[in-house]
């Protein structure tokens, strides 16, 4: 059997090499990207350029930069062809052999395997995407790709400002209010959709607002259109006339339908009649309705954070593998959790203004943290499953996730040095802060903005601060439970003996948990 597999592998390898030598089959790739998308440029520099140098004339790439409205329309058609849902949309998007790889991690993880498979199968053809024939092939046989360094912001397409709109020629303006939040991944794609629609309907004039800075206006518009209270401060959100779109409902198709509806008559700035006092009172009334039970429940639900769990699990796993117990795990867990707590408290006290300045850097950092943590969870899932198989055979002493004794002793010696240990604790704290900032758009979308707004009202500040602290304490409670269980788990002989007797079940459970976390993080990156 082994000989057959070896011959098959050699045959496939020879077939790929021969195909390259003869210049026969060709790999055809369509790459949708944006110049202001850091992940897109990373894939170009670190993957596509080296791959084109390696494959030469046997790789043809069409680079489609989506700031061009025609190119963005191609991306929309491609997503329709491959059944990409609004929740799955993302950049970069790479199309090859009838498949769409969405996001940096998907391209990194799957492209190499697809290339060799497709080349061995005789190459690929161009997908039947309308308009693709007009895109030239980049760098045929040349090491290096060219890409358009353009890119426009939403404001870049505005034909005129509010003060001189009367002087603008053309159809009646359609005014829209757009709300975004710091670290909101859905907001980035929504802005591409808005930009695309504005390229076809320049009369669509969009004013951007931060939901943190302009919570009262978001509340007023939401109340005006009877938006459910749990969605009134959610992002991204777009208000046009008597219609609104929130979250993944903001798509190019939905926007086009709205604009076409209002194109004949135009839409005035409905928020011109904005009454700040009325809106502020509405938010305050909702705040007053927040009882202790409501805040406790909201904090607990938002605290069930897969990314934070995965990161803390990594720290605990590292310490456990290196033979550390008790105090070390407790200190690292407390440090990580303290970072999470202080980060959310800082946001509640106004630090979100600083985060807003970080812009794309925060999103880029978030994808890297998610990606690295997801890879670590996937590795731990594989090793845990291998340990499950060994435990079923009774080979408990030969677990993959048990480091060799000599290596554990070396790591112990390093950790015992105060400076190294302190650095690890500090690293856990910083990681907790970073993970919290990355999760801002996914947690507390109603409660947190409401509390932050009320903090600006002097007469309500004390109560708001108390509820903010309560929310944050309950938010970190699941993390506290995790590291306390880890602390007792490594220090209790009875529990250790029990886990050893149930090693197979425990390892299978760990494998499933880590696999689920890895899958969640991968989806979070691609969305």
C-alpha positions as CSV (number, residue, x, y, z in Angstrom):
1,X,0.0,0.0,0.0
2,X,2.8,2.4,0.9
3,X,4.5,1.7,-2.4
4,X,1.3,2.5,-4.3
5,X,1.0,5.8,-2.4
6,X,4.6,6.7,-3.1
7,X,4.2,6.0,-6.8
8,X,1.0,8.1,-6.9
9,X,2.8,11.0,-5.2
10,X,5.8,10.8,-7.5
11,X,3.4,10.7,-10.5
12,X,1.5,13.8,-9.4
13,X,4.8,15.6,-8.6
14,X,6.2,14.6,-12.0
15,X,3.0,15.8,-13.7
16,X,3.2,19.2,-12.1
17,X,6.9,19.6,-12.9
18,X,6.4,18.4,-16.5
19,X,3.5,20.8,-17.0
20,X,5.7,23.7,-15.9
21,X,8.5,22.6,-18.2
22,X,6.3,22.2,-21.2
23,X,4.3,25.4,-20.6
24,X,1.0,23.6,-20.9
25,X,-1.7,24.1,-18.3
26,X,-2.2,27.6,-17.0
27,X,-3.5,28.7,-13.6
28,X,-5.9,31.6,-13.9
29,X,-6.6,33.7,-10.8
30,X,-8.9,36.7,-10.2
31,X,-7.9,38.8,-7.2
32,X,-10.3,41.4,-5.8
33,X,-8.5,43.9,-3.5
34,X,-8.5,47.5,-2.2
35,X,-5.4,49.6,-1.9
36,X,-6.5,50.7,1.6
37,X,-6.9,47.1,2.7
38,X,-3.7,46.1,4.5
39,X,-4.5,42.4,4.2
40,X,-4.9,42.7,0.4
41,X,-1.5,44.3,0.0
42,X,0.1,41.8,2.3
43,X,-1.2,38.9,0.1
44,X,0.1,40.7,-3.0
45,X,3.6,41.2,-1.6
46,X,4.0,38.0,0.3
47,X,2.1,35.4,-1.8
48,X,1.0,36.4,-5.3
49,X,4.3,38.1,-6.3
50,X,6.5,35.2,-5.2
51,X,4.1,32.7,-6.7
52,X,4.1,34.4,-10.1
53,X,7.9,34.4,-10.0
54,X,7.8,30.6,-9.3
55,X,5.1,29.6,-11.8
56,X,6.0,32.1,-14.6
57,X,3.9,31.9,-17.7
58,X,1.8,29.2,-16.1
59,X,0.1,31.6,-13.8
60,X,-2.1,34.5,-15.0
61,X,-3.6,36.9,-12.5
62,X,-6.2,39.6,-13.1
63,X,-6.0,42.3,-10.4
64,X,-9.3,43.9,-9.8
65,X,-9.1,47.0,-7.6
66,X,-12.6,47.7,-6.2
67,X,-12.4,51.5,-5.8
68,X,-13.3,51.5,-9.5
69,X,-17.1,51.2,-9.6
70,X,-17.0,48.9,-12.6
71,X,-14.6,46.6,-10.7
72,X,-16.7,46.7,-7.6
73,X,-19.7,45.6,-9.7
74,X,-17.6,42.6,-10.8
75,X,-16.9,41.7,-7.2
76,X,-20.7,41.8,-6.5
77,X,-21.4,39.6,-9.4
78,X,-18.7,37.2,-8.3
79,X,-20.1,37.0,-4.8
80,X,-23.5,36.2,-6.3
81,X,-22.0,33.5,-8.5
82,X,-20.4,31.7,-5.6
83,X,-23.3,32.2,-3.1
84,X,-21.4,34.5,-0.7
85,X,-23.7,35.7,2.0
86,X,-23.5,39.3,3.4
87,X,-22.0,37.8,6.6
88,X,-19.2,36.1,4.6
89,X,-18.2,39.1,2.4
90,X,-14.7,40.3,2.9
91,X,-11.4,41.4,1.3
92,X,-9.3,40.2,-0.3
93,X,-11.4,37.8,-2.4
94,X,-9.5,35.4,-4.7
95,X,-11.3,33.3,-7.3
96,X,-9.7,30.2,-8.8
97,X,-11.2,27.0,-10.2
98,X,-14.8,27.8,-9.3
99,X,-13.9,28.6,-5.7
100,X,-13.8,31.9,-3.8
101,X,-11.2,32.3,-1.0
102,X,-12.2,35.2,1.2
103,X,-9.9,36.9,3.6
104,X,-6.1,36.7,4.2
105,X,-6.2,33.6,6.3
106,X,-8.3,31.7,3.7
107,X,-5.9,32.6,0.9
108,X,-2.8,31.7,3.0
109,X,-4.3,28.4,4.1
110,X,-5.7,27.1,0.9
111,X,-4.1,28.7,-2.2
112,X,-0.9,26.6,-2.3
113,X,-2.8,23.3,-2.2
114,X,-5.3,24.5,-4.8
115,X,-2.5,25.6,-7.2
116,X,-0.8,22.2,-7.3
117,X,-4.1,20.4,-7.5
118,X,-5.4,22.5,-10.3
119,X,-2.1,22.4,-12.3
120,X,-2.0,18.6,-12.0
121,X,-5.6,18.5,-13.3
122,X,-4.8,20.5,-16.4
123,X,-5.0,24.1,-15.2
124,X,-8.0,26.4,-14.8
125,X,-10.2,28.7,-16.9
126,X,-11.3,32.2,-16.3
127,X,-14.6,32.4,-14.3
128,X,-17.6,33.7,-16.2
129,X,-17.8,37.0,-14.4
130,X,-19.4,39.8,-16.5
131,X,-16.9,42.4,-17.4
132,X,-13.8,40.3,-16.5
133,X,-12.8,40.1,-20.1
134,X,-11.9,43.8,-20.0
135,X,-9.3,43.3,-17.3
136,X,-5.8,42.8,-18.5
137,X,-3.6,40.0,-17.2
138,X,-1.0,41.3,-14.8
139,X,2.7,40.6,-15.2
140,X,2.6,37.7,-17.6
141,X,5.8,35.7,-16.8
142,X,7.2,38.6,-14.9
143,X,8.2,38.5,-11.2
144,X,6.0,41.2,-9.7
145,X,2.5,42.6,-9.9
146,X,1.3,46.1,-10.6
147,X,-1.6,47.5,-8.7
148,X,-3.4,50.8,-8.7
149,X,-2.4,52.9,-5.7
150,X,-5.7,54.8,-5.8
151,X,-8.6,54.4,-3.4
152,X,-11.3,56.9,-2.3
153,X,-13.0,57.5,1.0
154,X,-16.7,58.0,1.2
155,X,-16.2,61.7,1.3
156,X,-14.0,61.5,-1.8
157,X,-17.1,61.2,-4.0
158,X,-19.1,64.0,-2.5
159,X,-19.8,66.5,-5.3
160,X,-20.5,69.3,-3.0
161,X,-20.9,70.1,0.6
162,X,-24.0,71.0,2.6
163,X,-23.3,74.7,2.4
164,X,-23.3,75.0,-1.4
165,X,-25.6,72.1,-2.4
166,X,-28.0,74.5,-4.0
167,X,-25.3,75.5,-6.5
168,X,-24.8,71.9,-7.6
169,X,-26.2,70.9,-11.0
170,X,-28.0,67.7,-11.6
171,X,-30.7,65.6,-9.8
172,X,-32.1,66.5,-6.4
173,X,-29.7,65.4,-3.6
174,X,-30.5,62.3,-1.5
175,X,-29.1,62.9,2.0
176,X,-28.1,60.0,4.2
177,X,-26.7,59.7,7.7
178,X,-24.2,57.0,8.2
179,X,-23.1,55.8,11.7
180,X,-19.9,53.7,12.3
181,X,-18.0,52.4,15.4
182,X,-14.4,51.8,16.2
183,X,-13.2,48.4,15.2
184,X,-16.4,47.5,13.4
185,X,-15.4,45.1,10.6
186,X,-18.9,45.3,9.0
187,X,-18.5,49.1,8.7
188,X,-15.6,48.7,6.3
189,X,-17.6,46.7,3.8
190,X,-20.6,49.0,4.2
191,X,-18.4,51.9,3.2
192,X,-17.3,50.2,0.0
193,X,-21.0,49.6,-0.8
194,X,-21.9,53.2,-0.2
195,X,-18.9,54.4,-2.3
196,X,-20.0,52.1,-5.1
197,X,-23.6,53.3,-5.1
198,X,-22.5,56.9,-5.0
199,X,-20.4,56.4,-8.1
200,X,-23.6,55.7,-9.9
201,X,-25.8,58.2,-8.1
202,X,-23.6,61.2,-7.2
203,X,-26.6,62.9,-5.7
204,X,-26.4,60.5,-2.8
205,X,-24.7,62.7,-0.1
206,X,-23.6,60.9,3.0
207,X,-22.7,62.5,6.3
208,X,-20.6,60.2,8.6
209,X,-21.1,60.1,12.4
210,X,-19.4,58.2,15.2
211,X,-22.0,56.4,17.2
212,X,-20.1,57.2,20.3
213,X,-19.8,60.9,19.6
214,X,-23.2,61.3,18.1
215,X,-25.3,58.8,20.1
216,X,-28.1,61.4,20.6
217,X,-28.5,61.8,16.8
218,X,-28.5,58.0,16.3
219,X,-31.1,57.7,19.0
220,X,-33.3,60.4,17.5
221,X,-33.2,58.9,14.0
222,X,-33.9,55.5,15.4
223,X,-36.9,56.7,17.4
224,X,-38.2,58.6,14.4
225,X,-38.3,55.4,12.3
226,X,-39.3,53.1,15.1
227,X,-36.1,51.1,15.1
228,X,-36.1,48.5,17.9
229,X,-34.3,49.8,21.0
230,X,-31.8,47.0,20.9
231,X,-30.7,48.2,17.5
232,X,-30.7,52.0,17.9
233,X,-27.0,52.4,18.6
234,X,-25.9,49.4,16.5
235,X,-23.4,49.9,13.7
236,X,-23.0,50.2,10.8
237,X,-26.3,52.1,10.3
238,X,-27.6,54.2,7.4
239,X,-30.7,56.4,7.5
240,X,-32.2,57.7,4.3
241,X,-35.6,59.5,4.3
242,X,-38.1,57.2,6.0
243,X,-35.9,54.1,5.6
244,X,-32.9,52.6,7.4
245,X,-30.4,49.8,7.0
246,X,-28.4,48.3,9.9
247,X,-25.6,45.8,10.0
248,X,-25.3,43.3,7.2
249,X,-28.5,44.7,5.7
250,X,-26.3,47.4,4.2
251,X,-25.5,45.9,0.8
252,X,-25.1,47.4,-2.6
253,X,-28.4,45.9,-3.7
254,X,-30.3,47.3,-0.7
255,X,-28.7,50.7,-1.1
256,X,-29.5,50.8,-4.9
257,X,-33.1,50.0,-4.1
258,X,-33.3,52.9,-1.6
259,X,-31.6,55.4,-3.9
260,X,-33.8,54.4,-6.9
261,X,-36.8,54.9,-4.7
262,X,-35.9,58.5,-3.8
263,X,-34.1,59.4,-7.0
264,X,-37.1,61.2,-8.7
265,X,-37.7,63.6,-5.7
266,X,-34.5,63.5,-3.6
267,X,-34.4,63.5,0.2
268,X,-33.7,66.4,2.5
269,X,-31.6,66.1,5.6
270,X,-34.3,64.7,7.9
271,X,-32.0,65.3,10.8
272,X,-32.2,69.1,10.2
273,X,-35.1,69.0,12.7
274,X,-33.0,67.1,15.2
275,X,-33.9,67.9,18.8
276,X,-30.9,67.1,21.0
277,X,-32.8,67.5,24.2
278,X,-35.6,65.1,23.1
279,X,-33.0,62.5,22.0
280,X,-30.9,62.8,25.1
281,X,-34.0,62.4,27.2
282,X,-34.9,59.3,25.3
283,X,-31.4,57.8,26.0
284,X,-31.6,58.8,29.7
285,X,-35.0,57.2,30.0
286,X,-33.7,54.0,28.6
287,X,-30.7,54.2,30.9
288,X,-33.1,54.6,33.9
289,X,-34.9,51.4,32.8
290,X,-31.6,49.5,33.1
291,X,-32.0,47.6,36.4
292,X,-29.2,45.8,38.1
293,X,-30.5,42.5,36.7
294,X,-30.5,43.9,33.2
295,X,-26.8,45.1,33.5
296,X,-25.8,41.8,35.1
297,X,-27.3,39.7,32.3
298,X,-25.9,42.0,29.6
299,X,-22.4,41.8,31.1
300,X,-22.5,38.0,31.4
301,X,-23.8,37.5,27.8
302,X,-21.2,39.9,26.3
303,X,-18.5,38.4,28.5
304,X,-18.9,35.0,26.7
305,X,-16.2,36.1,24.3
306,X,-14.7,33.4,22.2
307,X,-11.6,35.4,21.3
308,X,-10.8,36.2,25.0
309,X,-11.5,32.6,25.9
310,X,-9.2,31.3,23.2
311,X,-6.4,33.7,24.2
312,X,-6.7,32.9,27.9
313,X,-6.8,29.2,27.1
314,X,-3.5,29.6,25.2
315,X,-1.8,31.3,28.2
316,X,-3.1,28.6,30.6
317,X,-2.2,25.8,28.2
318,X,1.3,27.2,27.9
319,X,1.8,27.4,31.7
320,X,0.3,23.9,32.2
321,X,2.5,22.4,29.5
322,X,5.6,24.0,31.0
323,X,4.8,22.4,34.3
324,X,3.7,25.6,36.1
325,X,0.9,25.3,38.6
326,X,-1.2,27.2,41.1
327,X,0.2,30.7,41.7
328,X,1.7,31.3,38.2
329,X,-1.6,30.4,36.5
330,X,-3.6,32.5,38.9
331,X,-1.3,35.6,38.4
332,X,-1.3,35.3,34.6
333,X,-5.1,34.8,34.5
334,X,-5.6,37.8,36.8
335,X,-3.3,39.9,34.7
336,X,-5.1,39.1,31.5
337,X,-8.5,39.6,33.1
338,X,-7.4,42.9,34.6
339,X,-6.3,44.1,31.2
340,X,-9.8,43.3,29.8
341,X,-11.5,45.0,32.7
342,X,-9.4,48.2,32.6
343,X,-9.7,48.4,28.8
344,X,-13.5,48.4,28.9
345,X,-13.6,50.8,31.8
346,X,-11.3,53.2,29.9
347,X,-13.6,53.0,26.8
348,X,-16.5,53.9,29.1
349,X,-14.6,56.8,30.5
350,X,-14.0,58.3,27.0
351,X,-10.9,56.5,25.7
352,X,-12.8,55.5,22.5
353,X,-11.9,58.9,21.1
354,X,-8.2,57.7,21.0
355,X,-9.2,54.4,19.4
356,X,-11.1,56.2,16.7
357,X,-7.8,57.8,15.6
358,X,-6.2,54.4,15.2
359,X,-8.7,53.5,12.4
360,X,-7.4,50.8,10.1
361,X,-4.5,50.0,12.3
362,X,-6.9,48.6,14.9
363,X,-8.6,46.5,12.3
364,X,-5.4,45.2,10.9
365,X,-4.1,44.4,14.4
366,X,-7.3,42.6,15.2
367,X,-7.1,40.3,12.2
368,X,-3.5,39.4,13.1
369,X,-4.5,38.6,16.7
370,X,-7.5,36.6,15.6
371,X,-5.4,34.8,13.0
372,X,-2.5,33.8,15.3
373,X,-4.9,32.8,18.1
374,X,-7.0,30.7,15.6
375,X,-3.9,28.9,14.4
376,X,-2.8,28.2,17.9
377,X,-6.3,26.8,18.7
378,X,-6.2,24.7,15.6
379,X,-2.8,23.2,16.6
380,X,-4.0,22.5,20.1
381,X,-7.2,20.9,18.6
382,X,-5.1,18.5,16.5
383,X,-2.7,17.6,19.4
384,X,-5.7,17.1,21.8
385,X,-7.3,14.7,19.3
386,X,-4.1,12.8,18.9
387,X,-3.9,12.6,22.7
388,X,-7.5,11.3,22.8
389,X,-6.4,8.4,20.5
390,X,-3.4,7.7,22.7
391,X,-5.5,7.8,25.8
392,X,-7.9,5.3,24.4
393,X,-4.9,3.0,23.9
394,X,-3.8,3.6,27.4
395,X,-0.7,5.6,26.5
396,X,-1.3,8.4,28.9
397,X,2.3,9.0,29.6
398,X,3.0,9.7,25.9
399,X,0.6,12.6,25.4
400,X,1.5,15.1,22.6
401,X,0.6,18.0,24.9
402,X,2.9,16.8,27.6
403,X,6.3,18.4,27.1
404,X,9.4,16.3,27.7
405,X,10.6,16.4,31.3
406,X,14.0,18.0,30.4
407,X,12.3,20.8,28.4
408,X,9.8,21.5,31.2
409,X,12.7,21.9,33.6
410,X,14.4,24.4,31.3
411,X,11.3,26.4,30.9
412,X,10.7,26.3,34.7
413,X,14.2,27.7,35.2
414,X,13.5,30.6,32.9
415,X,10.1,31.3,34.4
416,X,11.6,31.3,37.9
417,X,13.8,34.3,37.0
418,X,11.8,37.3,38.2
419,X,12.3,39.5,35.1
420,X,11.1,36.8,32.7
421,X,8.1,35.9,34.8
422,X,7.1,39.6,35.1
423,X,7.5,40.0,31.3
424,X,5.1,37.1,30.8
425,X,2.5,38.6,33.2
426,X,2.9,42.0,31.5
427,X,2.4,40.3,28.2
428,X,-0.9,38.7,29.4
429,X,-2.1,42.2,30.6
430,X,-1.3,43.9,27.3
431,X,-2.9,41.1,25.4
432,X,-6.0,41.4,27.5
433,X,-6.2,45.1,26.6
434,X,-5.7,44.6,22.9
435,X,-8.2,41.8,22.7
436,X,-10.8,44.0,24.5
437,X,-10.3,46.9,22.1
438,X,-10.7,44.5,19.1
439,X,-14.0,43.2,20.5
440,X,-15.6,46.6,21.1
441,X,-17.9,46.5,18.1
442,X,-19.2,43.0,19.0
443,X,-20.1,43.7,22.6
444,X,-22.5,45.9,24.5
445,X,-23.9,47.6,21.3
446,X,-26.8,49.1,23.2
447,X,-25.8,49.1,26.9
448,X,-22.2,50.3,26.5
449,X,-23.0,53.3,24.2
450,X,-25.9,54.2,26.4
451,X,-23.9,54.2,29.6
452,X,-21.0,56.1,27.8
453,X,-23.5,58.8,26.8
454,X,-25.1,59.2,30.2
455,X,-21.6,59.6,31.7
456,X,-21.5,63.0,30.0
457,X,-24.6,64.0,32.0
458,X,-23.4,65.5,35.3
459,X,-26.6,64.6,37.2
460,X,-26.4,61.0,36.2
461,X,-22.7,60.4,36.2
462,X,-22.4,58.6,39.5
463,X,-25.1,56.1,38.7
464,X,-23.7,55.6,35.2
465,X,-20.2,55.0,36.6
466,X,-21.6,52.4,39.1
467,X,-23.4,50.5,36.3
468,X,-20.4,50.7,34.0
469,X,-18.2,49.1,36.7
470,X,-20.9,46.5,37.4
471,X,-21.2,45.7,33.7
472,X,-17.4,45.3,33.4
473,X,-17.2,43.1,36.5
474,X,-19.8,40.8,35.1
475,X,-18.2,41.0,31.7
476,X,-14.9,39.5,33.1
477,X,-16.7,36.9,35.3
478,X,-16.5,34.1,32.8
479,X,-12.8,34.7,32.4
480,X,-12.4,34.7,36.2
481,X,-14.2,31.3,36.3
482,X,-11.9,29.9,33.6
483,X,-8.6,30.7,35.3
484,X,-9.8,29.8,38.8
485,X,-10.9,26.4,37.5
486,X,-7.4,26.1,35.9
487,X,-5.9,27.1,39.2
488,X,-7.7,24.5,41.2
489,X,-7.4,22.0,38.4
490,X,-3.6,22.1,38.5
491,X,-3.4,22.2,42.3
492,X,-6.0,19.6,43.3
493,X,-4.6,16.0,43.4
494,X,-8.2,14.6,43.5
495,X,-9.2,16.5,40.4
496,X,-5.9,15.6,38.7
497,X,-6.5,11.9,39.4
498,X,-10.1,12.2,38.2
499,X,-8.9,13.8,34.9
500,X,-6.3,11.1,34.4
501,X,-8.9,8.4,34.8
502,X,-11.1,10.3,32.3
503,X,-8.2,11.3,30.0
504,X,-9.8,10.2,26.8
505,X,-13.0,12.1,27.4
506,X,-11.2,15.2,28.6
507,X,-8.9,15.2,25.6
508,X,-11.8,14.8,23.1
509,X,-13.7,17.6,24.8
510,X,-10.6,19.8,24.6
511,X,-10.1,18.9,20.9
512,X,-13.8,19.9,20.1
513,X,-13.5,23.1,22.2
514,X,-10.2,24.3,20.5
515,X,-11.6,23.3,17.0
516,X,-14.8,25.4,17.7
517,X,-12.7,28.4,18.8
518,X,-10.4,28.1,15.8
519,X,-13.5,27.9,13.5
520,X,-15.1,31.0,15.2
521,X,-11.9,33.0,14.9
522,X,-11.5,32.1,11.2
523,X,-15.0,33.1,10.5
524,X,-14.5,36.4,12.4
525,X,-11.5,37.2,10.2
526,X,-13.3,36.4,6.9
527,X,-16.5,38.4,7.7
